Amino acid sequence: MAPEYPESNRVEMTDSEIDRMLRDHGVGVLSLADEGVAYGIPISFGYDEERGKLYFVFLRPGASSKKSDFAEQTARASFSVWEAPSRFEWRSVVAEGELHHIEDDDWERVNDILEDNAWFPSLFSETSPMQDMLGWELRIDHCSGLQRRQA
């Protein structure tokens, strides 16, 4: 049986704490779904605080992409980011909303936002040439954060 922790140790994060967490972390997990089949992917992201959006770039090394296929079928996506320095001290944020393609005229702004806080592994420069870069935005309509601080 798992140990029980007092409910009072878990505290809702304020909007400014949530914003700071999304600004300060450049990677998280994007959860997509297609007809009841879930697909969670670790991915780098950019956060547009003013517009309430998260931005993602999918790199497609071949003719098809599982990420893109799932994104096309997902009615609502969720994205989570967290940190856990210890089992008694952690915080996490979950953002939810609809996914949309990034419009061509938005790429300059999106690139600036990605440069501000996205984390890109060196893997991208070492892979074979990409077929395509596909941009997605998650339009946040609900966001929550919880934290537990060591007493």
C-alpha positions in Angstrom: 0.0 0.0 0.0 1.3 3.4 -1.0 2.0 5.9 1.8 -0.5 8.6 2.2 0.6 12.3 2.3 -1.5 15.0 3.9 -3.5 16.9 1.4 -2.3 20.2 2.9 1.2 19.5 1.5 0.0 19.9 -2.0 -0.6 23.5 -2.9 -2.1 25.0 -6.1 0.4 27.2 -7.9 -0.5 30.8 -8.7 -0.9 32.0 -12.3 2.5 33.7 -12.0 4.2 30.5 -10.7 2.6 28.6 -13.6 3.9 31.2 -16.1 7.4 31.1 -14.6 7.5 27.3 -14.8 6.4 27.3 -18.5 9.0 30.1 -19.3 11.8 28.4 -17.4 11.4 24.8 -18.7 12.1 24.1 -22.4 11.0 20.5 -22.5 7.9 18.5 -21.3 5.5 15.8 -22.5 2.8 16.4 -25.1 0.0 13.9 -24.9 -2.1 13.2 -28.0 -4.9 10.7 -28.7 -6.4 8.9 -31.7 -9.6 7.0 -31.2 -8.8 6.0 -27.6 -5.1 5.3 -28.3 -2.8 7.6 -26.3 0.6 8.8 -27.4 2.9 10.8 -25.1 6.0 12.4 -26.6 8.8 14.2 -24.8 9.3 17.4 -26.8 10.9 20.9 -26.7 8.5 23.8 -26.6 8.2 27.6 -26.6 5.8 29.5 -24.4 3.9 32.6 -25.6 2.7 34.0 -22.3 0.9 37.0 -23.9 -1.2 34.8 -26.3 -1.6 31.8 -24.0 0.0 29.3 -26.5 2.7 26.6 -26.5 4.6 26.0 -29.7 6.1 22.7 -30.9 8.2 21.7 -34.0 7.9 18.2 -35.3 10.8 17.1 -37.5 9.8 14.6 -40.1 12.7 12.5 -41.3 10.7 10.5 -43.8 7.4 10.4 -45.7 5.2 10.1 -42.6 5.3 11.0 -38.9 3.5 9.3 -36.1 3.5 12.6 -34.1 1.9 14.4 -37.0 -0.6 11.6 -37.6 -1.7 11.7 -33.9 -1.7 15.5 -33.8 -4.1 15.6 -36.8 -6.5 13.3 -35.0 -6.3 14.8 -31.5 -9.4 16.9 -30.5 -7.7 18.2 -27.3 -4.1 17.8 -26.3 -2.5 18.1 -22.9 1.1 19.1 -22.1 2.9 18.6 -18.8 6.1 20.0 -17.4 7.5 19.2 -14.0 10.5 19.2 -11.7 11.2 17.1 -8.7 14.3 17.8 -6.7 13.2 15.2 -4.1 10.2 13.1 -3.3 9.1 15.7 -0.8 9.6 18.7 -3.0 8.1 18.9 -6.5 6.0 21.0 -8.8 4.1 20.3 -12.0 2.0 22.2 -14.6 -0.6 20.7 -17.0 -1.9 22.8 -19.9 -4.8 21.7 -22.1 -6.3 22.9 -25.3 -6.7 22.5 -29.0 -3.8 21.9 -31.4 -3.5 23.9 -34.6 -0.9 24.2 -37.4 1.3 27.3 -37.1 0.4 29.7 -39.9 3.1 30.7 -42.4 3.0 34.3 -41.3 3.5 33.4 -37.6 6.8 31.6 -38.0 9.1 34.6 -37.3 7.4 35.3 -34.0 7.3 31.5 -33.2 11.0 31.2 -33.9 11.7 34.1 -31.5 9.7 32.4 -28.8 11.3 29.0 -29.4 14.7 30.7 -29.1 13.7 32.2 -25.7 13.0 28.9 -23.9 12.9 25.8 -26.0 15.5 23.1 -25.5 16.8 21.4 -28.6 18.9 18.3 -28.2 22.0 18.0 -30.4 20.4 15.0 -32.0 18.7 17.3 -34.5 22.0 18.3 -36.1 23.2 14.7 -36.2 20.3 13.1 -37.9 19.9 12.6 -41.6 18.3 15.6 -43.5 14.7 16.3 -42.6 11.9 16.0 -45.0 9.9 18.7 -43.3 9.5 20.8 -40.2 5.9 21.0 -39.0 4.8 23.7 -36.6 2.0 23.2 -34.1 0.5 25.5 -31.4 -1.5 24.4 -28.4 -4.0 27.1 -27.6 -4.2 26.9 -23.8 -7.8 27.0 -22.5 -7.1 25.4 -19.1 -3.9 25.3 -17.1 -3.2 24.1 -13.6 -0.2 23.6 -11.4 0.5 21.8 -8.1 3.5 21.9 -5.9 4.7 20.4 -2.7 7.4 22.1 -0.7 9.5 20.3 1.8 8.4 21.3 5.3 
